[in-house]
Amino acid sequence: MFTLDRTKISRLVAAGLLALGSLITNGQSPPPPASRSTPTDEADVIRVDTNLVNTLFTAIDKDRHFITTLAAGDVRIFENNVAQPISLFERETDRPLTLAIMVDTSESQRGVLADEKSAARAFVDSVIRPRETNGDRAAIVSFTGDPKIEQGLTSDQEQLKKGIERVRIELSPENQRRLANGDDPLPKEVDPSGYTGIWDAMWMAIDDILSKGPAGTRRAIILLSDGDDTSSTIKKQDVIDLAVKSDVVIYAIGIRDREFPEGKLDSGALKKISDRTGGRAFFPQNKAELELAFSQINNELRSQYLIAYSPTNANRDGAYRQVRIEVINPELRKNKVQLLYRGGYYARKSQ
């Protein structure tokens, strides 16, 4: 969970004291707008190490345009269906980003890799703000069976783009032999000896890169892959749990080479890891849609709100607490504004 600076802590303490005498009651409220994910299991949660619960969310209108003008009085937050006093509400436009751009380099990606690299370079140019202090940082990771850090965390756009250029399709042993014999190293069918370890690579990116990034930043993965994992030793659910615990949002861009008719696009897996970490999944059909997906991720990262509260249930029992945020402004409800957020957290457990 990210930390807050001293000014915000002071504001939160003051707000918390005032909130003791003004607990909002949970009366007859209208049905909540759809959130990105409903916490039907324990994977769909965040963990906090302080009494303050911080939740990021975005708001979209009926045309899926991001809304950036909300105020604290426009929403209400509930924990286990009990309304909570809001301690802090603010836009998160300027909070630095720590990102990992992950590119699947298995052979089934060969026909789309050039477009992926082009879109990733444009994304770096538009998103990364290389300030002297509190700047955005990103890393470039390629993977098949084993992940490779092409570029570690940096704010240097040129170094990031060089890292993207170093990304190459990794040949399987059989196709390496074909290349040595002067044959086509990349036949149209997928080599059954090939392997793709998506979940292993994502675990590494979270555990070795993002979790060690600067404190107080928003962490996210942009994954470019067909979602067809064939070799990971780590389970997808374990990656979701680690991402949620580490406050990492996953944006999945499902894409594959259409020239590989036997290739598999596992949209269900990509949707699951993105939905349950508070991100989104995109499935572009061409280069223009791929570029649009990156643009939408950029817009979402720059349109987030932070809402924080001190739970009225002060028990440190380690229990799961469901979180719901709903729109209470009648005009916004009339316009069918939706809020996108993660659905809960585990309370701190007494030592």
N, C-alpha and C positions, 0 to 999 in steps of 0.2 A: 504494500500500500504506500502511495507516495506521501511525502511529508509536507507540512505547511510551514511558511516562514513565520517569524516572530510576530509581525503585524497581524497576520491572519489568526494566529493562535490567540492573541489578545482579544481580537474581535469575537472569536468563538467562545472564549471564557465568559465574556460579558453577555453574549447572547444566550449562553447556557444558563447563567444565573437568572436572567429575565424569564427564561422559558419555564423555570420551576413553578412559577405561579400562573402560567398561561397555557396549560396543556390543551391542545385541540381535541375535542371529542369526536368520536366517530359516529355520526348520525347517518341518516339515509342519504347516501351519496349515489350519483348516477354511475352506470357501468363504466369501468375504467377503459381508456383507449388501449389498443393492442400494443403490447411491448414486443421487443425483438424476440424475447424468449420467455416462456413461462417456466418457473423453476419446479419442474415435476420430479427432479431427482437431485441428488447432492452434487452433481457435476456443475450445476448451473448457479454457482455461488462465488462470492469473494470471501476472503478471510481478512480480518483486521486485527492489529496488534495493539490498538488503543481503544478507549471507550467511544471515540468519535468514528462514525461511519461515513465514509466518503463515497459518493456514487456519481459517475459520469453518465450523462445522457444527451441525446440529441432530439430535436423536435422537427417533424416534417409535416407539411400540409397535404391536402388530398392529392395534389399533383406531384408529391414527393420532393418538393423544394424545401431546403433547410430553412428553419425559422431562427433568426438570431436576435429577436427583440423580446424574449420572454422576461418576465419579472418574477420575483419570489411569490407574489400573490396570485400568480397564474396557475400554480401547481400545488399539490399536496402530496406528502409522502407518508406511507404507512409501513409499519413493521408488524408482521403477523396480524394484519387487519386493524392495528391500533395506530391512529394518527400520531405523528411525531412532530415536535417543534423544530422548525428549520433553523439551524445555527448559522449557515452560510449558503449563499446562492450567488454564483457569478459565472460569467463567460470564461472559457478556458482557451481563448484564442492565442494568448501569448505564452502559455506554459510550454516549455521546450519538449520536443519529441525525441524519443530514442527508438529507432526503427531497425528492423532486419528485413531486407528484401531477399527472399529465398526463391531460387530458380531451379526447377527440376531439369536436369540435363540428361535424362535417360533418352534412349534412341527414339522413342515414340514422340519426342518433342522437337525433332530436327526441323520440321517444316514451319514451326512457329517461333523458334528461338530468336531469329532476327527481329521479328516484330516485338517480341517480349523485351529484348534489349533496347530497342528504340523507345518503347513506351517507358521503360524504367529510367532511361537517361532523362527523358522529358520530366518525369516525376521528380527526380532528384533536383532538377533545375527549378521546379516550381514550388517544392515543399521545403527543402533544406535551407534554413536561414543561418548562414555561417557567421554568427556574431562572436565577438571576442569572449563574452561571458554568457552563460545560459543559452548557448546556441543549440540548434537541433543537431542530432547525430544519427548516423545510419551505418549499417554494415551490409555487405553483400555476401551471400552464402549460396554456393551451388551444391547440388547433391544428386547422387544416384544411390549406390549402396552406402557410401560414406560421405558425410558432409565435408565441404572444403570452404574455409573462410577466404574468399577472394579479396576482401577488404574489411579490416576491423573497423570498429566504431570511429567515425571521424565526421567533422563538420565541413571538410574540404570537398566541395562538389566535384572538382576535377579528379581527385583520387577515387571518389566513388564511381565516377564514370569510367575510369580506367579499370576498376574492379569489375564493372559490368562487362567491359570488353574482354576481360580474361575468361569469362564464362564460355565453356565449350561443351559440346556433346561428348559424353564419355562412351567409348566403344566397349562392347562386351568382349570377352576373350575370343569368341568365335569370329566376330567381325574384325577384331584386330588381326586375326589370321588371314581373313579375306583381303584386308588391305595390304598385308605383307605379300600376298600372292598376286597383287595387282587387280583383284576383283573389286566390284562395287562393295564398299565397306558397310553400306547401309541399305540392305534390301528392303522392299516394301513391307514384308512381314516382320513382326517383332521377334527378335531372337529370344527363344525360350530361356537361354542362359543369362539373359539380362536380369537386372535386379534394381529395385527402387525402394529406398528406406526413408519414406517421408516422415514417419513419426520419430524415428531415431534422430533425423536431422533437426526436426523442430524442437525436440527435447534439448539438443545441444545448443541451439540458438537461444532458447530461453534461459537455460541454466548457465551457460558459459559466456553469453554475450549480454542479453538484455537485463538479466537480474544483477549484473555487475556494472550496469550503466549508472550515470549520475542520479542521485536521489532527487525526488521532486519533479520527475519528468513523466510524460505519458508514454507508455510502451506499447508498441504494436509490431506485428509481423504482417508483411504482404507476401503471400505465398502464391507462386505461379506453378501450377501442376495440374495433371489430370486426376489426381487423387487416388491413383491405382498403386497402392503400397504392396510390394511383393516380398520384402525382406526384413522389415523392422523387427527388432526384438522387444521394443517398447510398444505398449498398446496405445491405441488412439485415445482411449479414455484417460490414461495416465497423463498424456500430453495436455488434454483439456484441464485436468485437475491442476497440473503444474502452471499452466497459463493463467488460470483463474487465481490461484494462490499468489502468483507473481505479478498480478495486475497487468497482464499482457492481453491485448485485444488482437484477434486474428482476422485478417481480411483475406479471403481465398479467391483467387481468380482461376476458375476451372477452364483449362484450355489444352488442346492436344492437336497433333498433326492429323488432318483428315485423310491424308494419303495412307495412313496405317489403319486399314479397315478392322483389324483385330484389336486395335487399341481400345482401352476401357476408360471412360470418363466416369469416375465415381462421384457423382454430384451429391449423393446422400452424405458421404463422409465429409466433403468440403462444406456442405451446409451445416453439418453438426458442429464441426470445430469452430466455425465462425459464429453461428447463432449462440452457442453456449459460452462464448467468451466476450460477447457484446459487439461482435463485428458483423460483417455481411459477406455473402458469397456472390460472385459475378460469373456469368458464363457467356463471354463474348463469342460471337460467331465470325468476326472479321477484325481487321486491324483497327478500323474506326471504333468499333465497340470496345476493343481492348484499351484504346487510349481513353475512351469515355469512362471505363471502369476505374482507371487510375485517377482521372479527374474527380470522380465521385468520392473516392477515398480521400483525396486531398481536401475536398469541400467538407466532408464529414469531420475530419481531424481538426479543421479550423472552425467548426460550428458547435463544439461541445459546450455543455454546461457542467458545473460542479455543484452538487447539492450535498450538504453535510448536516448531520444531526447527532445529538447525544441520545442514545436509546432510553426510553422510559423504563424499559426492562433492564435493570442494572446487574442482573445475575450473570456471573462469569461461569457459565455452565458448559461452554463449548457447543451449545446447541445451534442447529440451523435456524435462521430467522429469514422468513420471506419478506422481500421488499417490493413494494408497489408504488409507482409514481403515477398520479393521474392529473389530468387537466381539470381545473375548476372554473376557469374563466369562460362564461357562457358564450362569448363571441368566438373564442378559439374552439370550443366544443362544436359550435354550429359549423365551423369550417373544417371539422373532422381532423383536427391536429392530432398526430400520433407521437408518442414518446418512445424512444428506443433506448433500452438500458438492460443491464444484467439484473437477474431476479432475486438475489439474496446474498447472505454471507453467513459465516460461522462466527458466533460470539467468542470473545476471548475466554479461555479456560483458566481458572485459578490454578496456580502452581502448587 
